Amino acid sequence: MTATQHVTSRYSAQTALLGEYSDSLLGVFGSPSLVLTHGRGAVVTDADGRDYLDLLAGIAVNALGHAHPRWVEIVSRQLATLGHVSNFFTSPQQIALAGKLLSLAGAPTGSHVFFANSGAEANEAAFKLARRHGHEHPGPDGRPRTTVLALESAFHGRTMGALALTAKEAYRAPFEPLPGGVRHIPATVEALEEHLDGTVAALVVEPVQGEAGVRELPEGFLRRARELTREHGALLVVDEVQTGVGRTGRWFASAAELSGNDLPDAITLAKGLGGGFPIGAMLTVGAEVSALLGAGQHGTTFGGNPPATAAGLATVTVIEEDGLLERARTVGAVLGDGLRAVPGIAEVRQCGLLIGADLVVPDGAGAPFGPAVVAAAREAGFIVNATGPATLRLAPPLVLTEEQARTFLEALPEILSTAGAAVTAPAGAPADPATAGPAPAAVPPKEA
């Protein structure tokens, strides 16, 4: 059988399903590369039965990997007991998860939680919180504060309010006019000192900008932001949608600089919180901030439903009981140090198990190198992500083992070589890693 026949045969089931996808689903995500059917731990399997080491975890969502037995048991039991009830009512799971999140954050008495279904929704709630604060606490001229500061390169979601906070022009331009009053500033202390004044209702920041290539805020930035927002009467909102719930080796990445009496005024969460079940949350810190949104001023039909909050409790419990914060730090260091030793990697930024790696682009490249590396990695049995033309992002499950991490590091030089050949191939020559890629790597055994 020729290589082309092998590829055609191997992907025949996926080809049919992907054709049905393109016929039925709106193309906002482009064309999917795989049809995944099941997973276990850090390994997923496609429609043709091929395994992949998942180093993306649904974009930092599947904190416990796939089909974690305790998570499955708790969520299945909840679904068999009570599903949706609306927010005319509550449930023990909702109350317990709210209390647990406030405890993990070290939030004072009077702090509260609003549950939503996604990170964008959590950030929409934070945007409304900022608007309410601006009206309830006018500026020095007696007028409502209408300015919300966000950072250059920020990503906070794609719904209209969250999109207004997002900096990338390509995301924003097709949907303008967006909600007004947002100003994007550089992520520097000098910019904070220049732009924070009495007209600002809130400053909204990510402690690590994941979509920008895993870029941490400068040391001392959050501490100075806390000082200045207090000085000028503005809220400090920290978006931990991607970084929260253990991703960086801490429950909250911002806790490296903000803790005790210096917590943010609001923290948003999602992604890893549900371990794969849709959930978002906004924590409001202290009684004064929590009082800004009253009955009828915000809401959600599905937010905080029993299965979602049971999933959140299960995720947090397993992270605690299995020591996954420590694993995020140790396995993250293995990946970070290993990547730095690979020829062809220009720079590595590692925060626990959230890692950005800048690539050395081959001379004469005729196509973006990052996506070519993603394709070559997939052909070799690994799922990674490119956040830009020459930047990779890894955000694997927190259950990833050192053995699995080293398997990727060992395969990476050949992956880079294959991708380099693809982007520098002469016109008319084979340039698709799916037909010219390395033999599939041996994926470590699935976790029990």
KAGICOR-V952943 format. One record per residue. N is the residue number from 0. PSI is psi as a letter, one per 40 degrees, with the letter a starting at -180 (999 if undefined). Layout:
# KAGICOR-V952943
{{N,PSI} {N,PSI}}
This chain:
# KAGICOR-V952943
{{0,h} {1,i} {2,d} {3,d} {4,d} {5,d} {6,d} {7,d} {8,d} {9,d} {10,e} {11,d} {12,d} {13,d} {14,d} {15,d} {16,d} {17,d} {18,d} {19,d} {20,d} {21,d} {22,d} {23,d} {24,i} {25,h} {26,f} {27,d} {28,e} {29,a} {30,h} {31,i} {32,d} {33,i} {34,h} {35,h} {36,d} {37,i} {38,i} {39,h} {40,b} {41,e} {42,h} {43,i} {44,h} {45,a} {46,e} {47,e} {48,e} {49,h} {50,i} {51,i} {52,h} {53,h} {54,f} {55,d} {56,f} {57,f} {58,g} {59,f} {60,d} {61,g} {62,d} {63,e} {64,a} {65,h} {66,f} {67,h} {68,d} {69,d} {70,d} {71,d} {72,d} {73,d} {74,d} {75,d} {76,d} {77,d} {78,d} {79,e} {80,d} {81,h} {82,b} {83,i} {84,e} {85,i} {86,e} {87,e} {88,i} {89,a} {90,i} {91,d} {92,d} {93,d} {94,d} {95,d} {96,d} {97,d} {98,d} {99,d} {100,d} {101,d} {102,d} {103,d} {104,e} {105,f} {106,i} {107,i} {108,h} {109,e} {110,i} {111,i} {112,h} {113,h} {114,h} {115,a} {116,e} {117,i} {118,d} {119,d} {120,d} {121,d} {122,d} {123,d} {124,d} {125,d} {126,d} {127,d} {128,d} {129,d} {130,d} {131,d} {132,d} {133,d} {134,d} {135,d} {136,g} {137,i} {138,a} {139,d} {140,e} {141,e} {142,i} {143,i} {144,h} {145,e} {146,h} {147,h} {148,h} {149,i} {150,i} {151,i} {152,e} {153,i} {154,h} {155,e} {156,i} {157,e} {158,i} {159,d} {160,d} {161,d} {162,d} {163,d} {164,d} {165,i} {166,d} {167,h} {168,d} {169,d} {170,d} {171,d} {172,d} {173,e} {174,e} {175,i} {176,h} {177,i} {178,h} {179,i} {180,e} {181,h} {182,h} {183,h} {184,i} {185,i} {186,g} {187,i} {188,d} {189,d} {190,d} {191,d} {192,d} {193,d} {194,d} {195,h} {196,a} {197,e} {198,e} {199,h} {200,d} {201,i} {202,h} {203,h} {204,i} {205,h} {206,d} {207,h} {208,g} {209,d} {210,e} {211,e} {212,f} {213,g} {214,h} {215,i} {216,i} {217,i} {218,h} {219,e} {220,d} {221,d} {222,d} {223,d} {224,d} {225,d} {226,d} {227,d} {228,d} {229,d} {230,d} {231,e} {232,f} {233,i} {234,i} {235,h} {236,h} {237,h} {238,h} {239,f} {240,d} {241,d} {242,e} {243,i} {244,f} {245,e} {246,d} {247,e} {248,e} {249,i} {250,d} {251,h} {252,d} {253,e} {254,e} {255,d} {256,e} {257,h} {258,i} {259,b} {260,e} {261,f} {262,i} {263,i} {264,d} {265,i} {266,h} {267,i} {268,i} {269,b} {270,b} {271,e} {272,d} {273,e} {274,f} {275,e} {276,h} {277,h} {278,i} {279,i} {280,i} {281,h} {282,h} {283,h} {284,h} {285,i} {286,d} {287,d} {288,d} {289,d} {290,e} {291,d} {292,h} {293,a} {294,h} {295,e} {296,e} {297,i} {298,i} {299,i} {300,d} {301,e} {302,h} {303,e} {304,i} {305,d} {306,d} {307,d} {308,d} {309,d} {310,d} {311,d} {312,d} {313,d} {314,d} {315,d} {316,d} {317,d} {318,d} {319,d} {320,d} {321,e} {322,f} {323,e} {324,d} {325,d} {326,d} {327,d} {328,d} {329,d} {330,d} {331,d} {332,d} {333,d} {334,d} {335,d} {336,d} {337,d} {338,d} {339,d} {340,e} {341,h} {342,h} {343,e} {344,h} {345,d} {346,i} {347,h} {348,h} {349,h} {350,g} {351,b} {352,f} {353,h} {354,h} {355,h} {356,h} {357,h} {358,i} {359,h} {360,h} {361,i} {362,h} {363,e} {364,h} {365,e} {366,i} {367,h} {368,d} {369,d} {370,d} {371,d} {372,d} {373,d} {374,d} {375,d} {376,d} {377,d} {378,d} {379,e} {380,f} {381,i} {382,h} {383,a} {384,i} {385,h} {386,e} {387,a} {388,e} {389,f} {390,h} {391,i} {392,h} {393,h} {394,g} {395,i} {396,i} {397,e} {398,e} {399,h} {400,i} {401,d} {402,d} {403,d} {404,d} {405,d} {406,d} {407,d} {408,d} {409,d} {410,e} {411,d} {412,d} {413,d} {414,d} {415,d} {416,d} {417,d} {418,d} {419,d} {420,d} {421,d} {422,e} {423,e} {424,h} {425,i} {426,h} {427,e} {428,i} {429,h} {430,e} {431,h} {432,d} {433,d} {434,e} {435,e} {436,i} {437,i} {438,i} {439,h} {440,i} {441,h} {442,h} {443,i} {444,i} {445,i} {446,i} {447,999}}
